[in-house]
Amino acid sequence: MQHPSDVSDDRSLRLPPHGSTTTAEDLRVRLVLAADFDGEMAIDASEVESVGQAVLQLLVAARAEAERAGQTFRIDHPSQAFVDRVNACRLGDAIGISAEEDIIQ
């Protein structure tokens, strides 16, 4: 079940601290719902401690779909753990993070 803090009024989604195959289905549903609106899709990655392949695949697909639909897709406040995992998988461009200045200090 979706926690009220997972989606705010501005449609930003908050990634869980531990994104795994188990949490990916809930994230997929939330991404689909967010994609139904015009405008911007913002993903808050500030609390991520670990992120698995299934979640990364969803983020890559969501960004590609947002671009096809003319929507803005962004990752906000990526934690160091999130950035490290994305870079280790060489997915920075596909997910939309590339600069260390976006990392929470």
Phi and psi restraints in degrees (range 20) as a CNS / XPLOR table:
assign (resid 1 and name C) (resid 2 and name N)
       (resid 2 and name CA) (resid 2 and name C) 1.0 -73.4 20.0 2
assign (resid 2 and name N) (resid 2 and name CA)
       (resid 2 and name C) (resid 3 and name N) 1.0 131.1 20.0 2
assign (resid 2 and name C) (resid 3 and name N)
       (resid 3 and name CA) (resid 3 and name C) 1.0 -82.3 20.0 2
assign (resid 3 and name N) (resid 3 and name CA)
       (resid 3 and name C) (resid 4 and name N) 1.0 139.0 20.0 2
assign (resid 3 and name C) (resid 4 and name N)
       (resid 4 and name CA) (resid 4 and name C) 1.0 -55.3 20.0 2
assign (resid 4 and name N) (resid 4 and name CA)
       (resid 4 and name C) (resid 5 and name N) 1.0 -30.0 20.0 2
assign (resid 4 and name C) (resid 5 and name N)
       (resid 5 and name CA) (resid 5 and name C) 1.0 -79.5 20.0 2
assign (resid 5 and name N) (resid 5 and name CA)
       (resid 5 and name C) (resid 6 and name N) 1.0 -7.2 20.0 2
assign (resid 5 and name C) (resid 6 and name N)
       (resid 6 and name CA) (resid 6 and name C) 1.0 -74.9 20.0 2
assign (resid 6 and name N) (resid 6 and name CA)
       (resid 6 and name C) (resid 7 and name N) 1.0 -23.8 20.0 2
assign (resid 6 and name C) (resid 7 and name N)
       (resid 7 and name CA) (resid 7 and name C) 1.0 -132.9 20.0 2
assign (resid 7 and name N) (resid 7 and name CA)
       (resid 7 and name C) (resid 8 and name N) 1.0 123.1 20.0 2
assign (resid 7 and name C) (resid 8 and name N)
       (resid 8 and name CA) (resid 8 and name C) 1.0 -98.8 20.0 2
assign (resid 8 and name N) (resid 8 and name CA)
       (resid 8 and name C) (resid 9 and name N) 1.0 177.5 20.0 2
assign (resid 8 and name C) (resid 9 and name N)
       (resid 9 and name CA) (resid 9 and name C) 1.0 -62.1 20.0 2
assign (resid 9 and name N) (resid 9 and name CA)
       (resid 9 and name C) (resid 10 and name N) 1.0 -25.7 20.0 2
assign (resid 9 and name C) (resid 10 and name N)
       (resid 10 and name CA) (resid 10 and name C) 1.0 -88.0 20.0 2
assign (resid 10 and name N) (resid 10 and name CA)
       (resid 10 and name C) (resid 11 and name N) 1.0 11.7 20.0 2
assign (resid 10 and name C) (resid 11 and name N)
       (resid 11 and name CA) (resid 11 and name C) 1.0 71.0 20.0 2
assign (resid 11 and name N) (resid 11 and name CA)
       (resid 11 and name C) (resid 12 and name N) 1.0 13.8 20.0 2
assign (resid 11 and name C) (resid 12 and name N)
       (resid 12 and name CA) (resid 12 and name C) 1.0 -75.2 20.0 2
assign (resid 12 and name N) (resid 12 and name CA)
       (resid 12 and name C) (resid 13 and name N) 1.0 146.3 20.0 2
assign (resid 12 and name C) (resid 13 and name N)
       (resid 13 and name CA) (resid 13 and name C) 1.0 -110.8 20.0 2
assign (resid 13 and name N) (resid 13 and name CA)
       (resid 13 and name C) (resid 14 and name N) 1.0 141.9 20.0 2
assign (resid 13 and name C) (resid 14 and name N)
       (resid 14 and name CA) (resid 14 and name C) 1.0 -105.3 20.0 2
assign (resid 14 and name N) (resid 14 and name CA)
       (resid 14 and name C) (resid 15 and name N) 1.0 122.9 20.0 2
assign (resid 14 and name C) (resid 15 and name N)
       (resid 15 and name CA) (resid 15 and name C) 1.0 -73.2 20.0 2
assign (resid 15 and name N) (resid 15 and name CA)
       (resid 15 and name C) (resid 16 and name N) 1.0 145.4 20.0 2
assign (resid 15 and name C) (resid 16 and name N)
       (resid 16 and name CA) (resid 16 and name C) 1.0 -73.1 20.0 2
assign (resid 16 and name N) (resid 16 and name CA)
       (resid 16 and name C) (resid 17 and name N) 1.0 160.3 20.0 2
assign (resid 16 and name C) (resid 17 and name N)
       (resid 17 and name CA) (resid 17 and name C) 1.0 -57.2 20.0 2
assign (resid 17 and name N) (resid 17 and name CA)
       (resid 17 and name C) (resid 18 and name N) 1.0 -36.6 20.0 2
assign (resid 17 and name C) (resid 18 and name N)
       (resid 18 and name CA) (resid 18 and name C) 1.0 -124.4 20.0 2
assign (resid 18 and name N) (resid 18 and name CA)
       (resid 18 and name C) (resid 19 and name N) 1.0 96.4 20.0 2
assign (resid 18 and name C) (resid 19 and name N)
       (resid 19 and name CA) (resid 19 and name C) 1.0 -86.8 20.0 2
assign (resid 19 and name N) (resid 19 and name CA)
       (resid 19 and name C) (resid 20 and name N) 1.0 114.2 20.0 2
assign (resid 19 and name C) (resid 20 and name N)
       (resid 20 and name CA) (resid 20 and name C) 1.0 -131.5 20.0 2
assign (resid 20 and name N) (resid 20 and name CA)
       (resid 20 and name C) (resid 21 and name N) 1.0 -179.9 20.0 2
assign (resid 20 and name C) (resid 21 and name N)
       (resid 21 and name CA) (resid 21 and name C) 1.0 -57.5 20.0 2
assign (resid 21 and name N) (resid 21 and name CA)
       (resid 21 and name C) (resid 22 and name N) 1.0 -35.6 20.0 2
assign (resid 21 and name C) (resid 22 and name N)
       (resid 22 and name CA) (resid 22 and name C) 1.0 -64.5 20.0 2
assign (resid 22 and name N) (resid 22 and name CA)
       (resid 22 and name C) (resid 23 and name N) 1.0 -39.6 20.0 2
assign (resid 22 and name C) (resid 23 and name N)
       (resid 23 and name CA) (resid 23 and name C) 1.0 -87.0 20.0 2
assign (resid 23 and name N) (resid 23 and name CA)
       (resid 23 and name C) (resid 24 and name N) 1.0 -11.8 20.0 2
assign (resid 23 and name C) (resid 24 and name N)
       (resid 24 and name CA) (resid 24 and name C) 1.0 -64.7 20.0 2
assign (resid 24 and name N) (resid 24 and name CA)
       (resid 24 and name C) (resid 25 and name N) 1.0 -36.5 20.0 2
assign (resid 24 and name C) (resid 25 and name N)
       (resid 25 and name CA) (resid 25 and name C) 1.0 -63.3 20.0 2
assign (resid 25 and name N) (resid 25 and name CA)
       (resid 25 and name C) (resid 26 and name N) 1.0 -43.5 20.0 2
assign (resid 25 and name C) (resid 26 and name N)
       (resid 26 and name CA) (resid 26 and name C) 1.0 -63.1 20.0 2
assign (resid 26 and name N) (resid 26 and name CA)
       (resid 26 and name C) (resid 27 and name N) 1.0 -41.8 20.0 2
assign (resid 26 and name C) (resid 27 and name N)
       (resid 27 and name CA) (resid 27 and name C) 1.0 -62.9 20.0 2
assign (resid 27 and name N) (resid 27 and name CA)
       (resid 27 and name C) (resid 28 and name N) 1.0 -40.8 20.0 2
assign (resid 27 and name C) (resid 28 and name N)
       (resid 28 and name CA) (resid 28 and name C) 1.0 -58.8 20.0 2
assign (resid 28 and name N) (resid 28 and name CA)
       (resid 28 and name C) (resid 29 and name N) 1.0 -45.1 20.0 2
assign (resid 28 and name C) (resid 29 and name N)
       (resid 29 and name CA) (resid 29 and name C) 1.0 -62.1 20.0 2
assign (resid 29 and name N) (resid 29 and name CA)
       (resid 29 and name C) (resid 30 and name N) 1.0 -45.2 20.0 2
assign (resid 29 and name C) (resid 30 and name N)
       (resid 30 and name CA) (resid 30 and name C) 1.0 -65.0 20.0 2
assign (resid 30 and name N) (resid 30 and name CA)
       (resid 30 and name C) (resid 31 and name N) 1.0 -37.4 20.0 2
assign (resid 30 and name C) (resid 31 and name N)
       (resid 31 and name CA) (resid 31 and name C) 1.0 -66.3 20.0 2
assign (resid 31 and name N) (resid 31 and name CA)
       (resid 31 and name C) (resid 32 and name N) 1.0 -41.2 20.0 2
assign (resid 31 and name C) (resid 32 and name N)
       (resid 32 and name CA) (resid 32 and name C) 1.0 -62.6 20.0 2
assign (resid 32 and name N) (resid 32 and name CA)
       (resid 32 and name C) (resid 33 and name N) 1.0 -44.4 20.0 2
assign (resid 32 and name C) (resid 33 and name N)
       (resid 33 and name CA) (resid 33 and name C) 1.0 -62.8 20.0 2
assign (resid 33 and name N) (resid 33 and name CA)
       (resid 33 and name C) (resid 34 and name N) 1.0 -43.1 20.0 2
assign (resid 33 and name C) (resid 34 and name N)
       (resid 34 and name CA) (resid 34 and name C) 1.0 -65.6 20.0 2
assign (resid 34 and name N) (resid 34 and name CA)
       (resid 34 and name C) (resid 35 and name N) 1.0 -33.8 20.0 2
assign (resid 34 and name C) (resid 35 and name N)
       (resid 35 and name CA) (resid 35 and name C) 1.0 -70.9 20.0 2
assign (resid 35 and name N) (resid 35 and name CA)
       (resid 35 and name C) (resid 36 and name N) 1.0 -17.8 20.0 2
assign (resid 35 and name C) (resid 36 and name N)
       (resid 36 and name CA) (resid 36 and name C) 1.0 -70.7 20.0 2
assign (resid 36 and name N) (resid 36 and name CA)
       (resid 36 and name C) (resid 37 and name N) 1.0 -11.9 20.0 2
assign (resid 36 and name C) (resid 37 and name N)
       (resid 37 and name CA) (resid 37 and name C) 1.0 -101.3 20.0 2
assign (resid 37 and name N) (resid 37 and name CA)
       (resid 37 and name C) (resid 38 and name N) 1.0 151.2 20.0 2
assign (resid 37 and name C) (resid 38 and name N)
       (resid 38 and name CA) (resid 38 and name C) 1.0 -78.4 20.0 2
assign (resid 38 and name N) (resid 38 and name CA)
       (resid 38 and name C) (resid 39 and name N) 1.0 154.9 20.0 2
assign (resid 38 and name C) (resid 39 and name N)
       (resid 39 and name CA) (resid 39 and name C) 1.0 111.5 20.0 2
assign (resid 39 and name N) (resid 39 and name CA)
       (resid 39 and name C) (resid 40 and name N) 1.0 -127.6 20.0 2
assign (resid 39 and name C) (resid 40 and name N)
       (resid 40 and name CA) (resid 40 and name C) 1.0 -114.8 20.0 2
assign (resid 40 and name N) (resid 40 and name CA)
       (resid 40 and name C) (resid 41 and name N) 1.0 139.7 20.0 2
assign (resid 40 and name C) (resid 41 and name N)
       (resid 41 and name CA) (resid 41 and name C) 1.0 -117.2 20.0 2
assign (resid 41 and name N) (resid 41 and name CA)
       (resid 41 and name C) (resid 42 and name N) 1.0 116.4 20.0 2
assign (resid 41 and name C) (resid 42 and name N)
       (resid 42 and name CA) (resid 42 and name C) 1.0 -113.2 20.0 2
assign (resid 42 and name N) (resid 42 and name CA)
       (resid 42 and name C) (resid 43 and name N) 1.0 130.9 20.0 2
assign (resid 42 and name C) (resid 43 and name N)
       (resid 43 and name CA) (resid 43 and name C) 1.0 -112.8 20.0 2
assign (resid 43 and name N) (resid 43 and name CA)
       (resid 43 and name C) (resid 44 and name N) 1.0 118.5 20.0 2
assign (resid 43 and name C) (resid 44 and name N)
       (resid 44 and name CA) (resid 44 and name C) 1.0 -87.8 20.0 2
assign (resid 44 and name N) (resid 44 and name CA)
       (resid 44 and name C) (resid 45 and name N) 1.0 114.5 20.0 2
assign (resid 44 and name C) (resid 45 and name N)
       (resid 45 and name CA) (resid 45 and name C) 1.0 -110.7 20.0 2
assign (resid 45 and name N) (resid 45 and name CA)
       (resid 45 and name C) (resid 46 and name N) 1.0 23.5 20.0 2
assign (resid 45 and name C) (resid 46 and name N)
       (resid 46 and name CA) (resid 46 and name C) 1.0 -70.5 20.0 2
assign (resid 46 and name N) (resid 46 and name CA)
       (resid 46 and name C) (resid 47 and name N) 1.0 -25.8 20.0 2
assign (resid 46 and name C) (resid 47 and name N)
       (resid 47 and name CA) (resid 47 and name C) 1.0 -100.8 20.0 2
assign (resid 47 and name N) (resid 47 and name CA)
       (resid 47 and name C) (resid 48 and name N) 1.0 4.6 20.0 2
assign (resid 47 and name C) (resid 48 and name N)
       (resid 48 and name CA) (resid 48 and name C) 1.0 -68.9 20.0 2
assign (resid 48 and name N) (resid 48 and name CA)
       (resid 48 and name C) (resid 49 and name N) 1.0 126.3 20.0 2
assign (resid 48 and name C) (resid 49 and name N)
       (resid 49 and name CA) (resid 49 and name C) 1.0 -107.3 20.0 2
assign (resid 49 and name N) (resid 49 and name CA)
       (resid 49 and name C) (resid 50 and name N) 1.0 -31.6 20.0 2
assign (resid 49 and name C) (resid 50 and name N)
       (resid 50 and name CA) (resid 50 and name C) 1.0 -151.6 20.0 2
assign (resid 50 and name N) (resid 50 and name CA)
       (resid 50 and name C) (resid 51 and name N) 1.0 146.5 20.0 2
assign (resid 50 and name C) (resid 51 and name N)
       (resid 51 and name CA) (resid 51 and name C) 1.0 -142.5 20.0 2
assign (resid 51 and name N) (resid 51 and name CA)
       (resid 51 and name C) (resid 52 and name N) 1.0 130.0 20.0 2
assign (resid 51 and name C) (resid 52 and name N)
       (resid 52 and name CA) (resid 52 and name C) 1.0 -96.8 20.0 2
assign (resid 52 and name N) (resid 52 and name CA)
       (resid 52 and name C) (resid 53 and name N) 1.0 176.0 20.0 2
assign (resid 52 and name C) (resid 53 and name N)
       (resid 53 and name CA) (resid 53 and name C) 1.0 -59.0 20.0 2
assign (resid 53 and name N) (resid 53 and name CA)
       (resid 53 and name C) (resid 54 and name N) 1.0 -41.4 20.0 2
assign (resid 53 and name C) (resid 54 and name N)
       (resid 54 and name CA) (resid 54 and name C) 1.0 -62.9 20.0 2
assign (resid 54 and name N) (resid 54 and name CA)
       (resid 54 and name C) (resid 55 and name N) 1.0 -41.2 20.0 2
assign (resid 54 and name C) (resid 55 and name N)
       (resid 55 and name CA) (resid 55 and name C) 1.0 -68.5 20.0 2
assign (resid 55 and name N) (resid 55 and name CA)
       (resid 55 and name C) (resid 56 and name N) 1.0 -42.9 20.0 2
assign (resid 55 and name C) (resid 56 and name N)
       (resid 56 and name CA) (resid 56 and name C) 1.0 -61.0 20.0 2
assign (resid 56 and name N) (resid 56 and name CA)
       (resid 56 and name C) (resid 57 and name N) 1.0 -41.5 20.0 2
assign (resid 56 and name C) (resid 57 and name N)
       (resid 57 and name CA) (resid 57 and name C) 1.0 -61.4 20.0 2
assign (resid 57 and name N) (resid 57 and name CA)
       (resid 57 and name C) (resid 58 and name N) 1.0 -41.7 20.0 2
assign (resid 57 and name C) (resid 58 and name N)
       (resid 58 and name CA) (resid 58 and name C) 1.0 -63.1 20.0 2
assign (resid 58 and name N) (resid 58 and name CA)
       (resid 58 and name C) (resid 59 and name N) 1.0 -41.2 20.0 2
assign (resid 58 and name C) (resid 59 and name N)
       (resid 59 and name CA) (resid 59 and name C) 1.0 -66.6 20.0 2
assign (resid 59 and name N) (resid 59 and name CA)
       (resid 59 and name C) (resid 60 and name N) 1.0 -39.8 20.0 2
assign (resid 59 and name C) (resid 60 and name N)
       (resid 60 and name CA) (resid 60 and name C) 1.0 -61.9 20.0 2
assign (resid 60 and name N) (resid 60 and name CA)
       (resid 60 and name C) (resid 61 and name N) 1.0 -47.0 20.0 2
assign (resid 60 and name C) (resid 61 and name N)
       (resid 61 and name CA) (resid 61 and name C) 1.0 -65.2 20.0 2
assign (resid 61 and name N) (resid 61 and name CA)
       (resid 61 and name C) (resid 62 and name N) 1.0 -40.9 20.0 2
assign (resid 61 and name C) (resid 62 and name N)
       (resid 62 and name CA) (resid 62 and name C) 1.0 -64.4 20.0 2
assign (resid 62 and name N) (resid 62 and name CA)
       (resid 62 and name C) (resid 63 and name N) 1.0 -40.5 20.0 2
assign (resid 62 and name C) (resid 63 and name N)
       (resid 63 and name CA) (resid 63 and name C) 1.0 -65.2 20.0 2
assign (resid 63 and name N) (resid 63 and name CA)
       (resid 63 and name C) (resid 64 and name N) 1.0 -44.2 20.0 2
assign (resid 63 and name C) (resid 64 and name N)
       (resid 64 and name CA) (resid 64 and name C) 1.0 -62.0 20.0 2
assign (resid 64 and name N) (resid 64 and name CA)
       (resid 64 and name C) (resid 65 and name N) 1.0 -42.2 20.0 2
assign (resid 64 and name C) (resid 65 and name N)
       (resid 65 and name CA) (resid 65 and name C) 1.0 -66.6 20.0 2
assign (resid 65 and name N) (resid 65 and name CA)
       (resid 65 and name C) (resid 66 and name N) 1.0 -41.0 20.0 2
assign (resid 65 and name C) (resid 66 and name N)
       (resid 66 and name CA) (resid 66 and name C) 1.0 -61.2 20.0 2
assign (resid 66 and name N) (resid 66 and name CA)
       (resid 66 and name C) (resid 67 and name N) 1.0 -43.5 20.0 2
assign (resid 66 and name C) (resid 67 and name N)
       (resid 67 and name CA) (resid 67 and name C) 1.0 -62.0 20.0 2
assign (resid 67 and name N) (resid 67 and name CA)
       (resid 67 and name C) (resid 68 and name N) 1.0 -41.8 20.0 2
assign (resid 67 and name C) (resid 68 and name N)
       (resid 68 and name CA) (resid 68 and name C) 1.0 -62.6 20.0 2
assign (resid 68 and name N) (resid 68 and name CA)
       (resid 68 and name C) (resid 69 and name N) 1.0 -33.4 20.0 2
assign (resid 68 and name C) (resid 69 and name N)
       (resid 69 and name CA) (resid 69 and name C) 1.0 -88.7 20.0 2
assign (resid 69 and name N) (resid 69 and name CA)
       (resid 69 and name C) (resid 70 and name N) 1.0 0.3 20.0 2
assign (resid 69 and name C) (resid 70 and name N)
       (resid 70 and name CA) (resid 70 and name C) 1.0 76.3 20.0 2
assign (resid 70 and name N) (resid 70 and name CA)
       (resid 70 and name C) (resid 71 and name N) 1.0 20.3 20.0 2
assign (resid 70 and name C) (resid 71 and name N)
       (resid 71 and name CA) (resid 71 and name C) 1.0 -96.4 20.0 2
assign (resid 71 and name N) (resid 71 and name CA)
       (resid 71 and name C) (resid 72 and name N) 1.0 156.1 20.0 2
assign (resid 71 and name C) (resid 72 and name N)
       (resid 72 and name CA) (resid 72 and name C) 1.0 -86.9 20.0 2
assign (resid 72 and name N) (resid 72 and name CA)
       (resid 72 and name C) (resid 73 and name N) 1.0 135.7 20.0 2
assign (resid 72 and name C) (resid 73 and name N)
       (resid 73 and name CA) (resid 73 and name C) 1.0 -127.9 20.0 2
assign (resid 73 and name N) (resid 73 and name CA)
       (resid 73 and name C) (resid 74 and name N) 1.0 129.3 20.0 2
assign (resid 73 and name C) (resid 74 and name N)
       (resid 74 and name CA) (resid 74 and name C) 1.0 -146.9 20.0 2
assign (resid 74 and name N) (resid 74 and name CA)
       (resid 74 and name C) (resid 75 and name N) 1.0 153.4 20.0 2
assign (resid 74 and name C) (resid 75 and name N)
       (resid 75 and name CA) (resid 75 and name C) 1.0 -102.8 20.0 2
assign (resid 75 and name N) (resid 75 and name CA)
       (resid 75 and name C) (resid 76 and name N) 1.0 120.9 20.0 2
assign (resid 75 and name C) (resid 76 and name N)
       (resid 76 and name CA) (resid 76 and name C) 1.0 -99.2 20.0 2
assign (resid 76 and name N) (resid 76 and name CA)
       (resid 76 and name C) (resid 77 and name N) 1.0 138.6 20.0 2
assign (resid 76 and name C) (resid 77 and name N)
       (resid 77 and name CA) (resid 77 and name C) 1.0 50.1 20.0 2
assign (resid 77 and name N) (resid 77 and name CA)
       (resid 77 and name C) (resid 78 and name N) 1.0 50.8 20.0 2
assign (resid 77 and name C) (resid 78 and name N)
       (resid 78 and name CA) (resid 78 and name C) 1.0 -63.9 20.0 2
assign (resid 78 and name N) (resid 78 and name CA)
       (resid 78 and name C) (resid 79 and name N) 1.0 133.2 20.0 2
assign (resid 78 and name C) (resid 79 and name N)
       (resid 79 and name CA) (resid 79 and name C) 1.0 -69.6 20.0 2
assign (resid 79 and name N) (resid 79 and name CA)
       (resid 79 and name C) (resid 80 and name N) 1.0 162.9 20.0 2
assign (resid 79 and name C) (resid 80 and name N)
       (resid 80 and name CA) (resid 80 and name C) 1.0 -60.6 20.0 2
assign (resid 80 and name N) (resid 80 and name CA)
       (resid 80 and name C) (resid 81 and name N) 1.0 -39.4 20.0 2
assign (resid 80 and name C) (resid 81 and name N)
       (resid 81 and name CA) (resid 81 and name C) 1.0 -62.2 20.0 2
assign (resid 81 and name N) (resid 81 and name CA)
       (resid 81 and name C) (resid 82 and name N) 1.0 -41.0 20.0 2
assign (resid 81 and name C) (resid 82 and name N)
       (resid 82 and name CA) (resid 82 and name C) 1.0 -64.1 20.0 2
assign (resid 82 and name N) (resid 82 and name CA)
       (resid 82 and name C) (resid 83 and name N) 1.0 -48.6 20.0 2
assign (resid 82 and name C) (resid 83 and name N)
       (resid 83 and name CA) (resid 83 and name C) 1.0 -61.5 20.0 2
assign (resid 83 and name N) (resid 83 and name CA)
       (resid 83 and name C) (resid 84 and name N) 1.0 -43.6 20.0 2
assign (resid 83 and name C) (resid 84 and name N)
       (resid 84 and name CA) (resid 84 and name C) 1.0 -59.8 20.0 2
assign (resid 84 and name N) (resid 84 and name CA)
       (resid 84 and name C) (resid 85 and name N) 1.0 -44.6 20.0 2
assign (resid 84 and name C) (resid 85 and name N)
       (resid 85 and name CA) (resid 85 and name C) 1.0 -67.2 20.0 2
assign (resid 85 and name N) (resid 85 and name CA)
       (resid 85 and name C) (resid 86 and name N) 1.0 -44.3 20.0 2
assign (resid 85 and name C) (resid 86 and name N)
       (resid 86 and name CA) (resid 86 and name C) 1.0 -61.1 20.0 2
assign (resid 86 and name N) (resid 86 and name CA)
       (resid 86 and name C) (resid 87 and name N) 1.0 -45.1 20.0 2
assign (resid 86 and name C) (resid 87 and name N)
       (resid 87 and name CA) (resid 87 and name C) 1.0 -67.0 20.0 2
assign (resid 87 and name N) (resid 87 and name CA)
       (resid 87 and name C) (resid 88 and name N) 1.0 -37.9 20.0 2
assign (resid 87 and name C) (resid 88 and name N)
       (resid 88 and name CA) (resid 88 and name C) 1.0 -62.2 20.0 2
assign (resid 88 and name N) (resid 88 and name CA)
       (resid 88 and name C) (resid 89 and name N) 1.0 -32.8 20.0 2
assign (resid 88 and name C) (resid 89 and name N)
       (resid 89 and name CA) (resid 89 and name C) 1.0 -89.6 20.0 2
assign (resid 89 and name N) (resid 89 and name CA)
       (resid 89 and name C) (resid 90 and name N) 1.0 -0.4 20.0 2
assign (resid 89 and name C) (resid 90 and name N)
       (resid 90 and name CA) (resid 90 and name C) 1.0 57.6 20.0 2
assign (resid 90 and name N) (resid 90 and name CA)
       (resid 90 and name C) (resid 91 and name N) 1.0 44.7 20.0 2
assign (resid 90 and name C) (resid 91 and name N)
       (resid 91 and name CA) (resid 91 and name C) 1.0 -113.6 20.0 2
assign (resid 91 and name N) (resid 91 and name CA)
       (resid 91 and name C) (resid 92 and name N) 1.0 11.1 20.0 2
assign (resid 91 and name C) (resid 92 and name N)
       (resid 92 and name CA) (resid 92 and name C) 1.0 -54.0 20.0 2
assign (resid 92 and name N) (resid 92 and name CA)
       (resid 92 and name C) (resid 93 and name N) 1.0 -49.3 20.0 2
assign (resid 92 and name C) (resid 93 and name N)
       (resid 93 and name CA) (resid 93 and name C) 1.0 -67.1 20.0 2
assign (resid 93 and name N) (resid 93 and name CA)
       (resid 93 and name C) (resid 94 and name N) 1.0 -39.3 20.0 2
assign (resid 93 and name C) (resid 94 and name N)
       (resid 94 and name CA) (resid 94 and name C) 1.0 -68.5 20.0 2
assign (resid 94 and name N) (resid 94 and name CA)
       (resid 94 and name C) (resid 95 and name N) 1.0 -30.6 20.0 2
assign (resid 94 and name C) (resid 95 and name N)
       (resid 95 and name CA) (resid 95 and name C) 1.0 -96.0 20.0 2
assign (resid 95 and name N) (resid 95 and name CA)
       (resid 95 and name C) (resid 96 and name N) 1.0 -24.6 20.0 2
assign (resid 95 and name C) (resid 96 and name N)
       (resid 96 and name CA) (resid 96 and name C) 1.0 100.2 20.0 2
assign (resid 96 and name N) (resid 96 and name CA)
       (resid 96 and name C) (resid 97 and name N) 1.0 23.5 20.0 2
assign (resid 96 and name C) (resid 97 and name N)
       (resid 97 and name CA) (resid 97 and name C) 1.0 -122.6 20.0 2
assign (resid 97 and name N) (resid 97 and name CA)
       (resid 97 and name C) (resid 98 and name N) 1.0 136.7 20.0 2
assign (resid 97 and name C) (resid 98 and name N)
       (resid 98 and name CA) (resid 98 and name C) 1.0 -146.1 20.0 2
assign (resid 98 and name N) (resid 98 and name CA)
       (resid 98 and name C) (resid 99 and name N) 1.0 -16.9 20.0 2
assign (resid 98 and name C) (resid 99 and name N)
       (resid 99 and name CA) (resid 99 and name C) 1.0 -116.1 20.0 2
assign (resid 99 and name N) (resid 99 and name CA)
       (resid 99 and name C) (resid 100 and name N) 1.0 140.0 20.0 2
assign (resid 99 and name C) (resid 100 and name N)
       (resid 100 and name CA) (resid 100 and name C) 1.0 -67.0 20.0 2
assign (resid 100 and name N) (resid 100 and name CA)
       (resid 100 and name C) (resid 101 and name N) 1.0 -18.7 20.0 2
assign (resid 100 and name C) (resid 101 and name N)
       (resid 101 and name CA) (resid 101 and name C) 1.0 -67.4 20.0 2
assign (resid 101 and name N) (resid 101 and name CA)
       (resid 101 and name C) (resid 102 and name N) 1.0 -13.5 20.0 2
assign (resid 101 and name C) (resid 102 and name N)
       (resid 102 and name CA) (resid 102 and name C) 1.0 -82.4 20.0 2
assign (resid 102 and name N) (resid 102 and name CA)
       (resid 102 and name C) (resid 103 and name N) 1.0 -6.7 20.0 2
assign (resid 102 and name C) (resid 103 and name N)
       (resid 103 and name CA) (resid 103 and name C) 1.0 -78.2 20.0 2
assign (resid 103 and name N) (resid 103 and name CA)
       (resid 103 and name C) (resid 104 and name N) 1.0 141.3 20.0 2
assign (resid 103 and name C) (resid 104 and name N)
       (resid 104 and name CA) (resid 104 and name C) 1.0 -68.9 20.0 2
assign (resid 104 and name N) (resid 104 and name CA)
       (resid 104 and name C) (resid 105 and name N) 1.0 133.7 20.0 2
